Amino acid sequence: MKLTINGSEREVKSADVLALLTELGLKKEQVVVELNREIVKRGAFGNLSLKEGDTLEIVTIVGGG
């Protein structure tokens, strides 16, 4: 299915947000996900199905000091 991720169209196999993060090599604890302009709570990643044409913004959290 085709999704727009961080402004780029990509073909992915994943059916939900958690599977997508795994496919992209990202850890759920280290990202914030916005799906179609709505912030997704981490607990909902595995329950939130993706559809053709969805738009996601995935931001990686970087610690430092």
C-alpha positions as CSV (number, residue, x, y, z in Angstrom):
1,M,0.0,0.0,0.0
2,K,1.2,3.6,-0.7
3,L,1.5,6.0,2.3
4,T,3.0,9.4,2.6
5,I,5.6,9.3,5.3
6,N,7.4,12.5,6.3
7,G,6.5,14.1,3.0
8,S,7.6,11.2,0.8
9,E,5.4,8.6,-0.8
10,R,6.4,5.1,0.1
11,E,5.2,1.6,-0.7
12,V,4.8,-0.5,2.6
13,K,3.5,-3.9,3.6
14,S,2.4,-3.0,7.1
15,A,-1.2,-3.0,8.2
16,D,-0.9,-1.0,11.4
17,V,1.3,1.7,12.9
18,L,3.3,-0.7,15.1
19,A,4.1,-3.0,12.2
20,L,5.1,0.0,10.1
21,L,7.5,1.2,12.8
22,T,9.0,-2.3,12.8
23,E,9.2,-2.3,9.0
24,L,11.1,1.0,9.1
25,G,13.4,-0.2,11.9
26,L,12.1,2.2,14.5
27,K,11.4,1.6,18.2
28,K,7.9,2.7,19.4
29,E,9.4,4.1,22.6
30,Q,11.6,6.5,20.6
31,V,9.1,8.1,18.2
32,V,6.0,10.3,18.1
33,V,3.6,9.5,15.3
34,E,1.0,11.7,13.7
35,L,-1.5,10.0,11.4
36,N,-3.6,12.2,9.1
37,R,-2.8,15.2,11.4
38,E,-3.8,13.4,14.6
39,I,-1.2,12.4,17.3
40,V,-1.3,8.7,17.9
41,K,-0.9,7.4,21.5
42,R,1.8,4.7,21.8
43,G,-0.7,2.3,23.3
44,A,-2.8,2.5,20.1
45,F,0.0,1.8,17.7
46,G,-0.9,-1.9,17.3
47,N,-4.6,-1.3,17.1
48,L,-4.6,1.5,14.5
49,S,-5.0,0.2,10.9
50,L,-3.4,2.0,8.0
51,K,-5.2,2.7,4.8
52,E,-4.0,3.4,1.2
53,G,-3.2,7.1,1.0
54,D,-2.7,7.8,4.7
55,T,-0.3,10.5,5.7
56,L,2.1,10.0,8.6
57,E,4.7,12.2,10.3
58,I,7.1,10.2,12.3
59,V,9.5,12.1,14.6
60,T,12.4,10.4,16.4
61,I,13.0,11.5,20.0
62,V,16.6,12.4,20.7
63,G,17.9,12.7,24.3
64,G,20.7,15.0,25.3
65,G,21.6,17.6,27.6
